[in-house]
Amino acid sequence: EDLPRMDYFGLCDPYLRISVDGYVAETEVVKVSLNPKWETKIVIPIFQEPGPRTNLNVLVECFDWDRRSDHDLVGVYSIKMDKWTFGGPDHDWFELMGPEE
């Protein structure tokens, strides 16, 4: 929530790129929103034995979609796979670290 204003008119068209162990998936773009919410289910194939996967990192990158130029990085969030899958995070919003951090 409260994404920074990224476009000329003070808007943001965010989407997420989720990366795990070389696999990358993207959400749809939420047009004109500083408080986007995705109702998307993303299935990421993990080819490891069952059990805690503390060595895998989930990288979530938030981009501002732009029609006429490169998409701008809004921020990133990183979490270990076992914290996400075994019990999961207990909140819906994640604090992004800015691209310069």
KAMO-V183259 format. One record per pair of residues at least 4 apart in sequence whose C-alpha atoms are under 6 Angstrom apart, sorted by sequence separation. I is the first residue (numbers start at 1). GAP is how many residues later the second one is. D is the distance in Angstrom with one decimal. If there is no record, write none. Layout:
# KAMO-V183259
{{I;GAP;D} {I;GAP;D}}
This chain:
# KAMO-V183259
{{7;4;5.1} {19;4;5.5} {82;4;5.4} {84;4;4.0} {5;5;4.7} {6;5;5.9} {19;5;4.4} {66;5;5.2} {83;5;5.6} {84;5;5.7} {5;6;5.1} {6;6;5.4} {18;6;5.6} {65;6;4.9} {5;7;5.8} {18;7;5.3} {64;7;5.6} {17;8;5.7} {64;8;5.1} {17;9;4.4} {63;9;5.4} {16;10;5.5} {63;10;4.5} {16;11;5.3} {63;11;5.2} {15;12;5.7} {62;12;5.4} {15;13;5.9} {62;13;5.4} {15;14;4.6} {14;15;5.6} {61;15;4.4} {14;16;5.5} {60;16;5.6} {13;17;5.5} {60;17;5.1} {13;18;4.5} {13;19;5.1} {59;19;4.6} {77;19;5.2} {12;20;5.3} {58;20;5.7} {76;20;5.1} {11;21;5.6} {12;21;5.6} {58;21;5.3} {75;21;5.1} {76;21;5.2} {12;22;5.9} {57;22;5.9} {58;22;5.9} {75;22;5.1} {57;23;4.5} {58;23;5.9} {75;23;4.3} {57;24;5.6} {75;24;5.2} {56;25;5.5} {54;28;5.6} {53;29;5.5} {52;30;5.7} {3;31;4.8} {2;32;5.3} {2;33;5.5} {1;34;4.3} {20;38;5.1} {19;39;5.9} {19;40;5.1} {18;41;5.7} {18;42;4.6} {17;43;5.8} {17;44;5.1} {16;45;5.6} {16;46;4.6} {15;47;5.8} {15;48;5.5} {14;49;5.4} {14;50;4.5} {13;51;5.1} {14;51;6.0} {12;52;5.8} {13;52;5.3}}
